[in-house]
Amino acid sequence: MNDFAHGGLYGGLIITVLMTTTAMALWFERKMAGRMHSRLGPTIVGPWGLLQPVADVVKLLQKEDIVPEKADSALFNLAPPLGAIAAIAVAAVIPFGPEVIAADLDVGVLYLLAIGALGVLPVFIAGWGSNNKFALLGGMRAIAQSVSYEVPLVLAAMVPVILSGSMKLSAIVTWQSTHHWLVVWPFFLGVPAFAIFMLAMLAEANRIPFDIPEAESELVAGITTEYTGMKFALFYVAEYVHTLVASAVAAALFLGGWDGPFAPGLWWMVAKTLGLFALIYWTRYSLLRFRSDQLMALCWRWLVPTGVLLVAASAVWVVFVEGSAR
């Protein structure tokens, strides 16, 4: 099979599974939130409420498509699909198994960080194009948050890159399998880097406690204030896809990816990804929202300096500890 056919086949398969999992994630989050709030969650549509995501899509398809009179219609209509595409595109380089990967790029980490950073563009486009002060302020908050937390995210991702000596995600997973399959080894570098990566990822995905751009007490619904129907749904789906894909990236960079005993590699990758995904939503319904100043202070006072120290310590470890052992 040539590279083009391989990429198309696995790319289509990964997108199909990703979107199906995202639909089920909507059901899972509602059931989980219901249990944590002593409610039942979805129970009416389908057995155990499993068809609730389908009902939501049908409902949104029937909504009127409204474009504000003074909005920039071109930018307003471009933002929702662009956000969804940017979120899905990152999945191209994630190794879900030794052979289950759409594009095993030598610069895979650079690719996913670059494409992930593009998610800020549709946010800005939506905030500006809506011609709404609430949307614009929400967009500005989202940009400040995303740009700020991209710094510790990159620093944390550099730790496994430096330790493994490769930007190829499959090579990083293979390297972990020869050292320790649970968390990037050594632990005093891998565990803090993993914690920083998860915190920065929550902020990038606008998940509680970092959902400042959508603080309903101040900004109504942030950049989605003027959006209706499937355009709103695309923003909604993009957040879930971003969270799911980022969980898979964290599993590959820090939790050994497909490596694990007693089961095929694909199942280990799926279990680790869904475990992190569930942890994110457990966090969402357990914590309160930060203030904007607290959010930025956490990033620039704590996460960025710690990330710089971890990157420097990783380089020292590779040169003086692993280098002397060769």
N, C-alpha and C positions, 0 to 999 in steps of 0.2 A: 504494500500500500504506500503510495507516494505521500509526501508531507501535506499537500493540499487536501487530499481525500481524508487523511488521518485527522487533520485539524477540523475539517468540516463535520466528520462523523462524531468525534468526541466533543466538539464544540456544541453541536446540536443536542447531543445527549446530556451534556452538563447543564445547558440552559433549560432543557425540559425538566430535569430533576430539580434544578434550582428554583424554578418558578412554581413547581408543584409543592416543594418543601416550604416555600414562602407562603403559599396559600394555606397549608396546614399549620404554619407557624401562627397565622392569625387566629385560628381556632385554639391552638395550644396556649397562646398568650391570654386569651379571654377566659379559658378554663382555669388557668393558673391564677390569674388575677381574681377570679371568682372564688376560688378556694381560699386564697389569702385574705379575702374580704368577707368570708363567710357567706358567699353567694354561690349560685349554681353555674353561672356562665351560660353559653349556648346549649339549649336542650331541645328546641322545637324543630328546626329544619334538619331533617335526616336523623339517622340513629346517633344518639349522643351529641346532636348538634353539629355533626361533621360537615354538613353541606352549608353551613353558615357563610363561609367565604364565597361560595357560588351565589348564594342569595345576595350578598353584598355587591358582587360584580353586576348582577342583573339589575339591582336597584340603581347603581351608579350609571349604568348604560342608559337608563331612562331619564336621567337628570338633564335639564336644559343646559346647553353649552353657552355660557354667558361670557362675553368679553366686554370689560368696562369701556364706556364710550371714549374716554380720553387716554386709554392705555395704548402702549405701543404693541399693536396686535401681532406683529411678526415675532418680537421677543417674547411676548406673553405666551404665544402658542409653541414656541421653540423650547422653552425651559423644561416642561414636564418630560417629554421623551428624551431629552438630552441627559437629564438627571438619571433616568432609568438605565439608559445605555451605558453611562459612565460606571454605574454600580455593577452592572452585569459583566462589563469588559474585563474587570479585574480577575474574574474566575478563570480566564483563559490560561493562566500560568500556574494555577494551583494544582499540585499533584495529589489527586484523591487516591491514587494507587500507583504501584510501579509502572503500570502501563496506561492508567486512566488519567491522561493529561492532554489538553488540547494543544498547547504549545510549550514545550520544555525549553524555554529561552535561557541562554547563558547569563542574561541580565534580568532574570525574572523578578528579583526583589526591586530593582530599579524601575521596571515596568509597572509593577503593582503600586509602588509608591507614587509614581508619576500619574498614572491613570486615576488612582484614588484621590490625588490632589485636585484633579479636574472637576471633582464633584462640587467645588465651590463656585464654579462658573454658572451653572444653571440656577444656583441660589441667588447669585447677584443679578442674573438676567431676570428672574421672576420678581425679585424685589423692586428693581428699577422699572421693568416693563409694566407692572401692575398700576403704576401711577397712584399709589395708595401709601399714605404716611406710615400706617402700621406695617404694611408689607416691606416698605423700604427700611424702616428701623429694624425689623426682624432680619432682613437680609444683611444689613450692616453688622448686626450682632453675630449672625452666623458666620460671616466672613472673618471677623476678628477672632472668633472662637476656632474656626477651622485652620486659619493660617497659624495661629499661636500653637495649637496642639499638634500641628503637623511636625513641629520641631522635635518634641520629645518622642513622637511616633517614629520618626526617621532614626533618631539616636538609639532607641530601643531595638529597632530592626537591624541596626548595624552590629549589635553584639553577636548574634549567631552568624552573621556574614563574616565578621573578623575571625571568630573562633574556627569556623569551618573553612575559611579561605575561598569562599565561592558565593556568587550571587544567584546561582542556579538553585531553585527551591528543592528539586529532587536531590541534588548533591548535599544540601543542608540536612535533609531528612536522612539520607544515607550516613552522613557523618555522625548524626545523633545516635543512630542505631549501633555504631561502634563504640560509643562512649556511654550514653545513658538514654534510654528511650523515653523517659518520663518528662524531664525538663532539660533544657540546654545545660551542658556540663562545662565548667564547674558551677555548683549551685549558687555560690555567692555572687556570680555574675548573671546567670540565667534567670533566677527567680526574681530579683529586682527588675531586670529588663522586661520580663513577662508582665509584672505588675504595672509597669509604666506603659507598656504597649496596650494593655487592656483599658487602663484609664484614658489614655489618649484616644483609643478607638471609640470608647463611649462618647467622648466629646465630639469626635468627628461625625458620629452617627446621630448626634443630638438626642441621645438617650438620657433619661433621668439617671443621676442628678445633674446632668449637664444640658438639659433641654431649654436653655435660656432663650434661643430664638423663637420658641413657641410658648413662652410664658403667658398663659391665657389671661392672667390677671392684669397684664400690661399690654400685650401685643396681639390680642385676639387669637389669631392663628398664625402669626408670622407671615412668611412668604406665601402661604396658601390661602390667605384671607379672601382673595378675589377669585379663587379657582373653584370650579364646580365639576361634578360628574367625573368622567374618566381622567381628566387632567389632574384633578385633585388625587385620584386614585394612583396615578403614576408617581407622584411625589411620595405618597404613602407606601407604595410598593418599593420604591427606591430605597427608603430608609430600612425596610425589612431586609431587602437583598443586600444592602451594604453591611448590615449587622451580621447576616449569615455568612457572607463572603469573608468579612474580617475575622469571624470566628474560625473559619477554615484556614485563613492565613496564620492566625495565632497558633492553631494546632500544628501546622507544618513547621513554623519557625521555632516553636518552643516546646511542644509536647510530643515530638517524634513523628508527627504525621501518621503515615500508614503503619509504622513499626509497632509491633506488639505481639505477645504470645497467644497461642491457643486459637487463633482465628485468622482468616485472610486479611491482608492489609487494608482493603477497602472498608471493611467493617470497623476497623479501629479508627480510621480517619473519620468516618461518619459518626461514630460514637463520641469521639473527642470534640468534633465540631458542634454536634447537637448539645453536648454537655456544656460547652462554653456559651452556646446560645441560650440555654435555659438559665445559666448563671447570670447572664446579662438581664434577663427579665425578672429574675428573682431580686436582683439589685434594684431594678426599676420600681418595683412595688414595695420596697423596703426602706428607701431613703427619700429625703426631702430634696428639693431643688436648691442648688447653690445660688447666691447672689452673683451678679456679674463681676464685682470686684474680687470676690472669693475665688471665682473660677479662674480669673487671670493670675491671681496671686499664687494659686496652686501650681499653675503651669510654669510661670517664669521664676518663682522663688524656690520651687522644690523639684519639679519634674525635669526641667531643662538642666540645672546644675548636676542633678543625680545622673541624668543620661550622659552628660559629658564625662563625668567620672567613670561611668561604666564602660564607655567606649575606650577611654584611655587605659583603664585597667585591663580590658580585653586585649588591647595591643601589647601591653607589657606582658601579659600571661603568654601570648603566642610567641613572643620573641624570646623571653628569658626562661620560661618554664617548659613549654612544649619544644621550643627550639633547642634547649640544652639536653632534652631527653632523646633527641633524634641521633 
